[in-house]
Amino acid sequence: MQDAEASPGPGTPADASAMAALELPEGLELVRVTDRFDARTVPAGLLRAHRVAAGVWGELCVLEGEVGFVFEASGARRVVRAGGNQVIPPAEAHHVEPSDGASFEVRFHR
């Protein structure tokens, strides 16, 4: 994870519908899964603008409750509910906003 300023990437989704339509490219392998986080245990870095490394795709997986997800460049925001996910393209600045009662993990694919 890298701290980031908002600068639009070529594939930055403009709205929640476009965000929901993002999919992981075929052929990626799961390389790491974070611990399970909630509103109390989420690392501060996830609450402010940051990026996943170049060549790495992220996947926010909400296990309970709901988590707001924001792409910094476009300001597009989507609420991801339990059982849902949000694909995170490489190098796209973003942050999360977990609600009380939410739990989630982030999966990294390469």
C-alpha positions as CSV (number, residue, x, y, z in Angstrom):
1,M,0.0,0.0,0.0
2,Q,1.3,3.4,-0.9
3,D,0.1,6.8,0.2
4,A,-1.3,8.8,-2.7
5,E,-2.5,12.1,-3.9
6,A,-5.6,12.1,-6.1
7,S,-4.5,12.0,-9.7
8,P,-6.8,10.4,-12.2
9,G,-5.7,7.1,-13.8
10,P,-7.0,6.1,-17.3
11,G,-9.5,3.7,-15.8
12,T,-10.8,5.7,-12.8
13,P,-14.5,4.9,-12.6
14,A,-16.7,8.0,-12.6
15,D,-19.7,6.7,-10.6
16,A,-20.9,3.8,-8.4
17,S,-22.3,1.8,-11.4
18,A,-18.9,1.9,-13.1
19,M,-17.2,0.9,-9.8
20,A,-19.5,-2.1,-9.4
21,A,-18.8,-3.2,-12.9
22,L,-15.0,-3.5,-12.4
23,E,-13.7,-7.1,-12.5
24,L,-10.4,-8.8,-11.9
25,P,-8.6,-9.6,-15.1
26,E,-8.4,-13.3,-15.9
27,G,-5.2,-15.1,-15.0
28,L,-4.4,-13.3,-11.8
29,E,-3.3,-15.3,-8.7
30,L,-4.3,-14.5,-5.1
31,V,-1.0,-13.5,-3.4
32,R,-2.1,-12.2,0.0
33,V,-5.1,-11.5,2.2
34,T,-5.1,-9.0,5.0
35,D,-6.3,-9.6,8.5
36,R,-10.0,-9.0,9.1
37,F,-10.6,-5.3,10.0
38,D,-13.5,-3.5,11.5
39,A,-14.2,0.2,12.3
40,R,-11.9,0.0,15.4
41,T,-9.1,-2.1,14.0
42,V,-8.8,-0.6,10.4
43,P,-5.3,0.8,9.8
44,A,-5.3,4.6,9.6
45,G,-3.6,4.3,6.2
46,L,-6.7,2.7,4.7
47,L,-8.9,5.6,5.8
48,R,-6.9,8.1,3.8
49,A,-5.8,8.2,0.1
50,H,-3.5,5.3,-0.8
51,R,-2.8,3.0,-3.7
52,V,-2.0,-0.7,-4.2
53,A,1.4,-1.3,-6.0
54,A,1.7,-1.2,-9.8
55,G,0.9,-4.6,-11.2
56,V,-1.2,-5.6,-8.2
57,W,-5.0,-5.6,-8.1
58,G,-6.9,-5.3,-4.8
59,E,-10.3,-6.6,-3.9
60,L,-12.2,-5.2,-0.9
61,C,-14.4,-8.0,0.5
62,V,-17.0,-6.9,3.0
63,L,-17.9,-9.7,5.4
64,E,-20.4,-7.9,7.7
65,G,-22.1,-4.5,7.6
66,E,-21.1,-2.0,5.0
67,V,-18.0,-0.1,3.9
68,G,-17.9,3.0,1.8
69,F,-15.3,2.9,-0.9
70,V,-14.1,6.1,-2.6
71,F,-11.9,6.6,-5.7
72,E,-10.0,9.8,-5.0
73,A,-9.5,11.1,-8.6
74,S,-13.2,11.0,-9.6
75,G,-14.7,11.3,-6.1
76,A,-16.9,8.3,-7.1
77,R,-18.3,6.6,-4.0
78,R,-19.9,3.2,-3.5
79,V,-21.3,1.5,-0.4
80,V,-20.3,-2.2,-0.5
81,R,-22.5,-4.4,1.7
82,A,-21.9,-7.7,3.4
83,G,-21.1,-10.4,0.7
84,G,-20.1,-7.8,-1.8
85,N,-16.7,-6.7,-3.1
86,Q,-15.0,-3.8,-4.9
87,V,-12.2,-4.4,-7.3
88,I,-9.3,-2.0,-7.0
89,P,-7.1,-1.4,-10.1
90,P,-3.4,-1.0,-9.7
91,A,-2.2,2.6,-8.8
92,E,-5.7,4.0,-8.4
93,A,-5.9,6.3,-5.3
94,H,-8.7,5.3,-3.0
95,H,-9.8,5.1,0.7
96,V,-12.4,3.1,2.7
97,E,-15.1,4.3,5.2
98,P,-16.2,1.4,7.4
99,S,-19.5,1.7,9.2
100,D,-19.9,0.6,12.8
101,G,-20.5,-3.2,12.7
102,A,-18.7,-3.6,9.5
103,S,-15.9,-6.2,9.0
104,F,-13.8,-6.6,5.8
105,E,-10.6,-7.9,4.4
106,V,-8.6,-6.9,1.3
107,R,-7.3,-9.5,-1.1
108,F,-4.3,-8.9,-3.4
109,H,-3.9,-10.5,-6.8
110,R,-1.0,-10.4,-9.2
